[in-house]
Amino acid sequence: MNREYNYTSFNQSHAVLMNSLYGVNIEIGKNALDYITIEEDRLKSKSNLDKALNGSQFTIDACYGDETQSRLYFEISHNPIKNKEGDVVGVALYAQDITQRKKMEKNLKRSEERFRALIYNSTDLIRILDNDGLIIFDSPSSQRILGYREGYFIGKSPLDFIHPDDQLKVKNDLKEVYKKQNPGIPTEFRIRKSDGTYIPVETVAQNLTDDPAVNGVVVTTRPLTERKKAEKALLESERRLTDIIDFLPDATFAIDREGKVIAWNRAIEEMTGTPKEEIMGKGNYAYSIPWYGERRPVLIDLIRAKDSEFSSKYDFIHKMGQTLTAEVFVPSVYEGKGAYLWVKASPLLDNKGHQYGAIESVRDVTNRKKAEDALKRSEKRFRAVAESAIDAIVTTDANGKVLFCNDSLGTIFGYSHDEIIGSNLTVLMPSRFREEYIKGLETFKFSGEHRRVGKTLKTRGLRKDGTEFPFEMSLSAWKSGGYNFFTSIIRDITEREKADDQIKKSLKEKEILLKEIHHRVKNNLQIISSLLDLQEAYVKEDPTAVNVLRESQNRVLSMAMIHEMLYQSTDLSHINFSDYIRNMVSNLFHTYGVKSRITTIIDVEKAFLNVETSVPLGLIISELVSNSLKYAFPDDRKGRLLISLKGKDKEFELVIEDDGVGLPKNLDFRNIETSLGLRLVNSLVNQLDGSIDLDKSHGTKFIIKFSELEYQERM
């Protein structure tokens, strides 16, 4: 180029280069700077040309071209061209493409930077030993790991910092490395820190003495503190896991990836009779022998591979994810007694999700299976009984939905089985009962109580044809699987109610008839009493005869009074005996005309006695009161008469007492032939299965104890 930057000459390579860089075709005599279309390149070229035109000769590395497409590196030599006088009249340029060299230099630089970063930030100790075994390079991590200042180890032997017990082993391993007999085999030992303590490390040494860039043995040392802790933690974890598996109530074993047994707990020892010592570490399906007596896949082996032959030996196999559950009968366990077993198998995964083994748990469910079989048999029996029952049986859920009913329900209500199942029980009720039924269900949901559960009640049902009928129902509530259910037993009582009405009608007629009989007996007894009264008029001159007739009349009236009270009572089998005593005593006082001079005390509890007891007891009271009125108070003597009747639990005590002249001292009232009345009293007391005592200390006091007689059925 001349001083005006015009081309004076160029070779073909330059022309091709300019076209490649800027897409131009250069010509002699044209300004070279005008061809450079990138501003940065043009200014850079002008600056270098001006420097050469000023007489400087130099060589530079420079890059030209589009940064994103054709940018190239060149080594350019600038040489000033001078005339004879020594003046610079132009410049000659010689350019060499160094793009590839620049890229290699750049990559090398980056590689060196990465290597230095790796070395300086490595968690491992990296050292280089010379041929004498002395440290000639020590990475900065040495200070961080061991606590020594940077450069402390340079020129020292690493053996001086190794635990005395490990030095010989390390020294021998290092000799092998120098002899190139140790192809990077790790060596574990303990190395001393600056505080005098030792830490476990692992070292790999590589002999690079033949590499001029290294010319030594590279020793990489990695602290094992965390790994040792992890190993210890792993061992502890495995020990705890083994303990947990050992004490699991279910029989449990585990295998590794090779199918070798790595766990065999106590429960499985008891179930199979195979001790842990005999099975641990064994493979080739050895774990199936205690179960099946042969080597064969079991559920734990079906996790990774399907086997239709052995899958079919299980009652069922259920898969959820990678976990399998199954049930099977195994005849060889428990010394050949056999058992139904529930089995669960799952893979053992590491923290990366890779399977390193599998575990299987086995549970004896023989009792459950027996219970299930018994339940099935019971259910069959229940269904057989339910279907053969005359009464309707229906089961509903807590909302009244019919879940089960027997054929009798359809027969009674007129529905088919399919029409009832799934419908609400309200279809069987008259509309007036439905709201109350639904409220009862809602109450049961919240309180767990239903006022009709456990009771038998009468109500009315609604047949399919719309007719109502009476039925008797017993309701029970029960729970299963956390859900409430109701079961009702329904009996159609239409015919029974008709029969009850007929019986009630018949009973009413019999009650009327019985009352009429009592009335007629009473009338007949009164007729007899009237006849005795008329007869008395014919023998009034004979006091003895009059007395006999009057006593007989009183006895007849005492019985007539009982029939009168039964006739008037709503209860045809019992009378109010307290009222009876008062009426009878009043009549006796009237009969003997002693009402004004004898004070009567009647202390009688309210008691209802049956006819069997009332008739003899009435006669006893009539006889003893009559005797007192006739003989205890002679010569119009005044006195007191007490009649007392007390009872408890059908045991009674009757006391008849007067303060009159009393009975003769030598009189034996139990064996007396002259007094018909006392003989009759003793006979009637015996009839009552009672006892009678006499107290003669103050007048006369009879004490009679008895129990109410039971009703004697008539033939």
C-alpha positions, 0 to 999 in steps of 0.5 A, spaced: 500 500 500 502 507 498 501 512 503 494 513 501 492 506 503 491 504 496 493 497 494 499 497 489 499 489 489 496 483 493 496 476 492 490 471 491 490 469 498 489 476 500 483 477 495 480 471 497 480 472 505 477 479 504 471 476 500 470 471 506 471 477 511 467 482 508 464 480 501 468 485 497 472 484 491 478 488 491 482 492 486 489 495 485 489 502 486 483 502 490 483 504 498 484 498 502 480 501 508 474 502 504 473 495 503 473 494 510 466 494 512 466 493 519 468 500 523 472 496 529 476 493 524 477 499 519 479 503 525 484 498 528 487 497 521 488 504 520 491 505 526 496 499 525 498 502 518 499 509 520 504 506 525 508 503 520 507 509 515 511 512 521 517 508 520 515 502 525 516 495 524 512 490 528 508 484 528 501 483 532 496 478 533 489 481 531 482 478 529 478 481 524 471 479 521 464 478 523 464 476 531 458 471 530 460 468 523 467 469 520 471 472 525 479 470 524 485 471 528 492 473 524 499 474 526 500 480 522 507 483 520 507 490 518 514 492 514 515 500 512 517 501 504 522 506 503 525 510 497 532 511 496 532 517 500 529 513 506 523 516 506 517 511 507 512 511 501 508 505 503 507 499 507 508 491 506 503 487 510 504 479 511 498 476 515 498 468 517 491 465 519 492 463 527 485 462 528 486 454 530 492 456 534 488 461 538 482 456 539 487 451 542 490 456 547 484 458 549 481 451 551 488 450 554 487 456 558 480 454 560 482 447 562 488 449 566 483 454 570 478 448 571 484 444 573 486 449 578 479 450 581 478 443 581 485 442 585 484 448 590 477 447 591 477 439 592 475 436 598 480 431 597 488 431 599 492 432 592 499 431 593 505 429 588 511 425 591 518 426 587 522 419 586 525 420 593 518 420 596 518 427 598 512 431 597 513 437 592 506 439 591 500 439 596 493 442 595 490 447 599 485 442 602 490 440 606 490 446 610 482 445 611 482 438 612 488 437 617 489 444 619 496 445 617 499 452 614 499 452 607 506 449 604 507 446 611 508 439 608 513 441 602 519 437 602 516 432 608 515 425 607 507 423 608 509 417 612 511 421 618 504 423 619 501 416 618 499 412 625 504 408 627 500 402 627 499 403 619 505 406 617 508 399 615 502 397 610 502 404 607 510 404 606 509 397 602 503 399 598 507 406 596 513 401 594 508 397 589 506 404 586 513 406 585 514 399 582 508 400 578 505 394 581 499 397 584 494 399 579 490 404 583 488 400 589 485 404 595 489 404 601 485 405 608 489 408 614 489 414 619 493 420 618 495 425 624 492 432 624 495 439 626 492 438 633 495 431 634 488 427 633 488 422 627 482 421 622 481 415 617 482 416 610 483 412 604 488 413 599 489 412 591 496 413 588 498 413 581 505 413 578 506 418 573 513 419 573 514 418 566 509 424 564 514 430 564 508 435 566 508 431 573 514 427 574 512 424 580 507 420 584 500 423 584 497 421 591 489 423 592 487 422 599 480 422 601 477 423 609 473 417 611 470 421 617 463 422 614 463 415 611 465 411 617 460 415 621 455 413 615 457 406 615 457 406 623 450 409 622 448 404 617 450 398 621 446 401 627 440 402 622 441 395 620 442 392 627 435 396 629 432 394 623 434 386 624 431 387 631 425 390 629 424 384 624 426 379 629 420 382 634 415 383 629 409 378 631 408 376 623 413 371 620 418 375 616 424 374 612 428 378 607 432 376 601 437 380 597 438 381 589 441 375 589 435 371 592 439 370 599 436 370 605 438 376 609 433 376 615 429 370 618 425 372 624 423 369 631 416 368 629 418 365 622 422 360 626 417 358 630 412 357 624 417 353 620 421 350 625 427 352 621 432 356 625 436 362 623 442 359 623 440 354 618 437 359 613 441 365 613 445 367 607 442 361 603 439 362 596 436 358 590 429 358 593 432 355 600 427 359 603 421 355 600 423 349 603 420 350 610 414 352 607 413 347 601 418 342 602 421 344 595 425 349 592 420 353 588 418 361 587 414 364 593 410 370 593 416 374 594 419 372 587 413 374 584 414 381 585 419 382 579 417 376 575 410 373 573 409 366 574 402 363 572 404 356 575 405 358 582 401 364 582 395 359 581 397 356 587 394 362 591 387 363 593 388 370 590 393 375 589 392 382 590 397 387 587 398 395 589 404 398 586 409 393 587 406 390 593 403 383 593 398 380 598 395 373 597 392 367 601 394 360 601 394 354 605 400 351 607 400 344 609 407 343 612 408 348 617 407 347 625 410 340 624 405 338 619 399 341 622 398 346 616 395 353 616 392 358 612 397 364 611 396 371 609 402 373 605 405 380 603 411 381 599 414 388 598 421 390 594 426 393 598 429 400 595 435 404 596 434 412 597 435 412 589 429 407 588 433 402 586 431 395 588 436 391 593 432 386 595 425 384 598 421 382 604 415 378 605 411 377 612 406 371 613 401 371 618 397 365 620 389 367 619 387 360 620 382 362 626 380 367 621 378 363 616 375 358 620 371 364 623 369 366 616 367 359 614 363 358 620 360 365 619 358 363 612 355 356 615 351 361 620 349 365 614 346 359 610 343 357 616 340 363 618 337 364 611 334 357 611 331 359 618 329 366 615 326 363 609 322 357 612 320 362 618 312 364 618 314 370 620 316 376 616 324 378 617 326 384 614 333 388 615 334 395 613 340 400 613 340 406 617 336 410 612 331 405 612 333 401 605 331 394 605 337 390 604 334 383 606 327 380 607 324 373 607 319 370 602 314 371 608 314 378 608 312 378 601 306 373 602 304 378 608 304 385 605 303 382 597 310 384 594 315 380 590 322 380 593 324 384 587 319 390 589 321 390 596 329 389 596 332 396 595 326 400 597 324 404 603 321 400 609 316 406 609 312 403 603 309 398 608 307 403 613 300 407 613 302 414 611 300 417 618 306 413 621 312 415 616 314 421 619 315 418 626 319 412 623 324 417 619 325 421 625 326 415 629 332 414 624 335 421 625 335 420 632 338 414 632 344 416 627 345 422 632 344 419 639 345 411 638 338 410 641 331 408 639 325 408 643 323 401 640 329 397 639 329 391 644 321 392 644 315 388 642 310 393 639 303 392 636 302 397 630 299 397 623 301 395 616 300 397 609 299 391 604 300 393 596 293 393 595 292 399 600 289 395 606 291 395 613 292 390 618 295 389 625 301 386 626 306 385 632 313 387 631 320 386 635 326 391 633 333 390 634 339 394 632 346 391 630 353 394 627 357 391 622 363 394 619 362 401 622 355 401 619 348 401 623 343 396 621 336 394 623 332 387 623 325 387 624 321 380 625 313 381 623 308 377 625 301 378 622 296 378 628 289 379 624 287 372 626 289 372 633 286 379 634 279 376 631 280 370 636 282 375 642 276 379 641 272 372 641 275 370 647 274 377 650 266 376 648 266 369 651 269 371 657 265 377 658 259 372 658 262 368 663 263 373 668 256 375 667 254 368 668 258 367 674 256 374 677 249 371 676 251 364 680 254 368 686 247 372 686 243 366 686 247 363 691 247 369 696 239 369 695 239 361 696 243 362 703 239 368 705 233 364 704 236 358 708 237 364 713 230 366 713 227 359 714 232 358 720 229 365 722 222 362 721 224 356 725 226 360 731 219 362 732 217 355 733 222 353 738 222 360 742 220 356 748 227 352 748 233 357 749 238 352 747 234 350 740 234 358 739 241 359 740 243 353 735 238 356 730 241 363 731 249 360 730 247 357 724 243 363 721 250 367 723 254 362 719 250 362 713 250 369 713 257 370 713 258 365 707 252 369 703 256 376 705 262 373 701 257 371 695 254 378 695 261 382 695 263 377 689 257 379 686 258 387 687 266 386 685 269 387 678 274 382 681 270 375 681 276 371 684 278 376 690 274 380 695 276 386 700 276 383 706 277 389 711 270 391 708 267 384 709 270 384 717 267 391 718 260 389 715 260 382 718 261 384 725 256 390 725 251 384 723 253 380 729 253 386 734 246 387 731 244 380 732 246 380 739 243 387 741 250 389 744 252 395 740 252 400 746 255 397 752 261 393 748 266 397 744 269 395 738 276 396 735 277 393 728 284 394 726 284 391 719 289 392 713 286 393 706 287 386 704 284 382 698 283 375 699 281 369 694 274 365 695 278 359 698 281 363 704 275 368 705 270 363 706 273 359 712 276 365 715 269 369 715 266 363 719 272 363 724 271 370 725 264 369 725 264 364 731 269 367 735 266 374 735 259 371 736 262 367 742 265 373 745 258 377 744 255 371 748 259 369 753 265 374 755 260 379 758 255 376 762 249 380 766 250 386 761 257 387 763 261 393 759 267 391 755 272 391 749 272 387 743 279 387 738 279 384 731 286 385 728 288 383 721 295 384 719 299 381 713 306 381 709 307 377 703 301 373 703 303 371 711 297 373 715 296 374 723 288 374 725 287 376 733 280 376 736 281 379 743 276 381 749 277 383 756 271 379 758 270 374 764 275 369 759 274 361 758 275 356 764 282 355 766 282 348 765 278 348 758 282 345 752 280 349 746 283 344 742 279 338 744 273 340 746 266 336 745 261 340 748 262 347 743 261 346 736 263 353 735 270 351 737 271 345 734 269 348 727 274 354 728 279 348 729 277 345 723 277 351 719 284 353 721 287 346 719 283 347 712 287 354 712 294 350 713 294 355 719 296 355 727 291 357 733 294 360 740 290 362 746 292 367 751 287 367 757 292 372 761 287 378 760 280 375 758 280 371 751 285 372 746 285 368 740 292 368 735 291 365 728 296 365 723 295 363 716 297 364 709 292 365 703 290 358 700 292 357 692 286 357 687 284 349 687 283 348 679 276 344 679 275 338 675 
